[in-house]
Amino acid sequence: MRPPSLLSLTIASALAHITDIVDLTDIPDFLLIELFLGTLRAGKLTEKVLKVFIATGNPHILSFIESLGIKIALTPILPTLKDDEVDIVITALKPDLGFLEEWRPVFSRFHLIIVKDPDLLDADLKIPPGFPSLDVYNQSDMESLVGKKALSLLQFTGFSARYFGYLVSRRRYIIFIDADCIPVRDDLGHPMDVVNQHLVNLTTPATPFFFNTLYDPYIKGSDFVRGYPFSLRCGVDCAVSCGLWLNTPDCDASVLKSGKRIERIADAVITVPKGTMFALSGVNVAFNRELIGPALFSGLVLAGEGKVRHKTMEDIWCGMCVKTVCDHLGYGVKSGAPYVQRCVDGATEQESPECTMVAANLLEVAVPFFQSIRLPRTAISTEACMLEIVKLVREKLGHADSSFARAADSMEEWVGVWRSLHAKL
Amino acid sequence: MRPPSLLSLTIASALAHITDIVDLTDIPDFLLIELFLGTLRAGKLTEKVLKVFIATGNPHILSFIESLGIKIALTPILPTLKDDEVDIVITALKPDLGFLEEWRPVFSRFHLIIVKDPDLLDADLKIPPGFPSLDVYNQSDMESLVGKKALSLLQFTGFSARYFGYLVSRRRYIIFIDADCIPVRDDLGHPMDVVNQHLVNLTTPATPFFFNTLYDPYIKGSDFVRGYPFSLRCGVDCAVSCGLWLNTPDCDASVLKSGKRIERIADAVITVPKGTMFALSGVNVAFNRELIGPALFSGLVLAGEGKVRHKTMEDIWCGMCVKTVCDHLGYGVKSGAPYVQRCVDGATEQESPECTMVAANLLEVAVPFFQSIRLPRTAISTEACMLEIVKLVREKLGHADSSFARAADSMEEWVGVWRSLHAKL
């Protein structure tokens, strides 16, 4: 019998204390591989030990782990975003954009896209100073970019003007805030950074397949609860982050009249589960344009709507399209924090039950439609998904109300315009 | 031409001011009906006006509204619960129940069911005074009620002892809190009333068919958001309310070792959407026993588990059974507030990756199973649903691991015991 080699003694000694070792990066490759195999044989490859091996970045170890079919729940490292990966889109429904004063500390280092509602005609926009990177688009820009004919279908007026902002953006992430919102301030009076919080939501995975009772497990202070399947802990890409707001809730006119106010922040972010529909509000929303860009469009605009949030349907329809596309392509939609402070006083606005009734009746048809449709497997891009939705809307909703047929036409045109504009790049 | 009658003039005058009228209860029936028909004809029947008519409680008006197919989103009025409709179930895993001291202001007016873990043998329980209505059950009670043979299958030991408490309860609502939890205290030092908050969750409807971005619309301060379909605003009965806790999260051993703590209350209650699974934790949970009683059982007990929360699978399995039954029968499951304060320090407990791995591997099989099964339409009671799950577990999971087959046997026995005990009443 030969005496034990130095190598085997070293391995045996390391193996005996393997659970105490926190760093293996400086170990020569051949020792590392021996040690890994030894750990496996000894049945000591716990999650903690595995992480230390993975941290070495050794390609042999990594491919070996892969070949063993071991799935690892990685704690995501937030990518260091550059400021030029973000566009902030604002629609000017009134000429005075004084509300941006409040946003200066949060927004000024990012590029702003301000889209002027065509209905403002020649009125000059009043934009506070201090935003070094800013582009303003008006009706003539719309006409020259998409043409008068397409424009008449796309209806970039009122709140829908923002869709033009999405169209001209060239950055990865888009954040949209209504012009009646200002930052929530913390106890020290500092504005809360809505941009950063949206980016945390968008750059960490979403969990649409299983509900986590501690909400978003990737947010600081939370985690996956016991019983959350390990195979689902890697999550999926998050495409949309829907924020909330204090003060006037985004409810129907009758609730607004009741004077109800949202006064407390619920410190939670939730992935809306796969297969579950929700009502997206356009007040405070962010998305990954590269992932899901063209899905953020509506086309469903009712007569007379577009200037008062609680009278619009466009964002609700847009949300159901986006959710359908995300569910199909395997992306996630988060809802919850960050909050903004809404300044509009709903109670002073005229109650319009007729308008609510028209929208409510359309929803009674549209919601079951979106809950039931399944897109074909061949639709593997956002554009293809949108065109499939167009087809299904024409087929199953077109006869129910002419608004649906118009929405389908508008969505089809939108995808065409999006494609041609982005093909040029 | 005849002059207008006094009646017609009265109606016309009331109609002209119908939107200003806030109370019609004192109007004679025939006038009320004339006025209602006139309001309809004049197109003035807004939601607000409708509510005033409904508030009269006039049966002709109500049946007329029903025949018109008008759906109304009623703000639920919390039923005045009697204290004797609530059972608080506590399992004694250790003889000293001193933690109940802290709960006295919250629990003392309710009936307590204390189930002594059979493993405690002859040890005397130390129960603080001040709980006038209290029953203690021990192993001999278990044996005399269900028999030794059934008991060996049902395994009412460790955390599973609570299921015996559910079995002997005769009250509508059951609230269960782990013995390592005390009340969260507000800024003034008052204990937060976990019982009342659970009852609010259980007595207001749940909304499993559409996600409300402002969370539970029935909780004070919230409401349905714009775009939430009116036809779904009546919600469904809520069967289960899963609470949360501060301090040590209910995570896997590895997370507990990291020292992560839950330090803030997220002021939200969410209906887990239909079709979405979640990991129920047994730490702090309440349910409507009359609605869903026998679904709260597990039967999946792993070797050596039962005394340490983060090593148990029973509550996770129980949660997936309950969710499957609720989804099938059209009941809701809520998760979120109320919180309790957990005192256990997970970091001091021994890490047991092997135990975690066994549980994790079982979950990788069990979760897809529960996500995919559909119960037959003929299963219209909780008992029938549980027996269908038993059948499916045997058929599809029995071969994967013997724990599943044992769980099926145990669940079948449980339903039998539940039926025979409740048939006697």
Boltz contact constraints between the chains, C-beta under 6 A:
constraints:
  - contact:
      token1: [A, 46]
      token2: [B, 353]
      max_distance: 6.0
  - contact:
      token1: [A, 47]
      token2: [B, 254]
      max_distance: 6.0
  - contact:
      token1: [A, 210]
      token2: [B, 277]
      max_distance: 6.0
  - contact:
      token1: [A, 211]
      token2: [B, 272]
      max_distance: 6.0
  - contact:
      token1: [A, 211]
      token2: [B, 276]
      max_distance: 6.0
  - contact:
      token1: [A, 211]
      token2: [B, 278]
      max_distance: 6.0
  - contact:
      token1: [A, 213]
      token2: [B, 278]
      max_distance: 6.0
  - contact:
      token1: [A, 213]
      token2: [B, 335]
      max_distance: 6.0
  - contact:
      token1: [A, 223]
      token2: [B, 251]
      max_distance: 6.0
  - contact:
      token1: [A, 223]
      token2: [B, 255]
      max_distance: 6.0
  - contact:
      token1: [A, 223]
      token2: [B, 260]
      max_distance: 6.0
  - contact:
      token1: [A, 225]
      token2: [B, 250]
      max_distance: 6.0
  - contact:
      token1: [A, 225]
      token2: [B, 251]
      max_distance: 6.0
  - contact:
      token1: [A, 225]
      token2: [B, 279]
      max_distance: 6.0
  - contact:
      token1: [A, 226]
      token2: [B, 250]
      max_distance: 6.0
  - contact:
      token1: [A, 226]
      token2: [B, 251]
      max_distance: 6.0
  - contact:
      token1: [A, 226]
      token2: [B, 252]
      max_distance: 6.0
  - contact:
      token1: [A, 226]
      token2: [B, 310]
      max_distance: 6.0
  - contact:
      token1: [A, 227]
      token2: [B, 279]
      max_distance: 6.0
  - contact:
      token1: [A, 227]
      token2: [B, 316]
      max_distance: 6.0
  - contact:
      token1: [A, 228]
      token2: [B, 279]
      max_distance: 6.0
  - contact:
      token1: [A, 229]
      token2: [B, 363]
      max_distance: 6.0
  - contact:
      token1: [A, 229]
      token2: [B, 364]
      max_distance: 6.0
  - contact:
      token1: [A, 229]
      token2: [B, 367]
      max_distance: 6.0
  - contact:
      token1: [A, 230]
      token2: [B, 360]
      max_distance: 6.0
  - contact:
      token1: [A, 231]
      token2: [B, 364]
      max_distance: 6.0
  - contact:
      token1: [A, 250]
      token2: [B, 225]
      max_distance: 6.0
  - contact:
      token1: [A, 250]
      token2: [B, 226]
      max_distance: 6.0
  - contact:
      token1: [A, 251]
      token2: [B, 223]
      max_distance: 6.0
  - contact:
      token1: [A, 251]
      token2: [B, 225]
      max_distance: 6.0
  - contact:
      token1: [A, 251]
      token2: [B, 226]
      max_distance: 6.0
  - contact:
      token1: [A, 252]
      token2: [B, 226]
      max_distance: 6.0
  - contact:
      token1: [A, 254]
      token2: [B, 47]
      max_distance: 6.0
  - contact:
      token1: [A, 255]
      token2: [B, 223]
      max_distance: 6.0
  - contact:
      token1: [A, 260]
      token2: [B, 223]
      max_distance: 6.0
  - contact:
      token1: [A, 264]
      token2: [B, 267]
      max_distance: 6.0
  - contact:
      token1: [A, 266]
      token2: [B, 266]
      max_distance: 6.0
  - contact:
      token1: [A, 266]
      token2: [B, 267]
      max_distance: 6.0
  - contact:
      token1: [A, 266]
      token2: [B, 268]
      max_distance: 6.0
  - contact:
      token1: [A, 267]
      token2: [B, 264]
      max_distance: 6.0
  - contact:
      token1: [A, 267]
      token2: [B, 266]
      max_distance: 6.0
  - contact:
      token1: [A, 268]
      token2: [B, 266]
      max_distance: 6.0
  - contact:
      token1: [A, 268]
      token2: [B, 268]
      max_distance: 6.0
  - contact:
      token1: [A, 272]
      token2: [B, 211]
      max_distance: 6.0
  - contact:
      token1: [A, 273]
      token2: [B, 273]
      max_distance: 6.0
  - contact:
      token1: [A, 273]
      token2: [B, 276]
      max_distance: 6.0
  - contact:
      token1: [A, 275]
      token2: [B, 275]
      max_distance: 6.0
  - contact:
      token1: [A, 276]
      token2: [B, 211]
      max_distance: 6.0
  - contact:
      token1: [A, 276]
      token2: [B, 273]
      max_distance: 6.0
  - contact:
      token1: [A, 277]
      token2: [B, 210]
      max_distance: 6.0
  - contact:
      token1: [A, 278]
      token2: [B, 211]
      max_distance: 6.0
  - contact:
      token1: [A, 278]
      token2: [B, 213]
      max_distance: 6.0
  - contact:
      token1: [A, 279]
      token2: [B, 225]
      max_distance: 6.0
  - contact:
      token1: [A, 279]
      token2: [B, 227]
      max_distance: 6.0
  - contact:
      token1: [A, 279]
      token2: [B, 228]
      max_distance: 6.0
  - contact:
      token1: [A, 310]
      token2: [B, 226]
      max_distance: 6.0
  - contact:
      token1: [A, 316]
      token2: [B, 227]
      max_distance: 6.0
  - contact:
      token1: [A, 335]
      token2: [B, 213]
      max_distance: 6.0
  - contact:
      token1: [A, 353]
      token2: [B, 46]
      max_distance: 6.0
  - contact:
      token1: [A, 360]
      token2: [B, 230]
      max_distance: 6.0
  - contact:
      token1: [A, 363]
      token2: [B, 229]
      max_distance: 6.0
  - contact:
      token1: [A, 364]
      token2: [B, 229]
      max_distance: 6.0
  - contact:
      token1: [A, 364]
      token2: [B, 231]
      max_distance: 6.0
  - contact:
      token1: [A, 367]
      token2: [B, 229]
      max_distance: 6.0
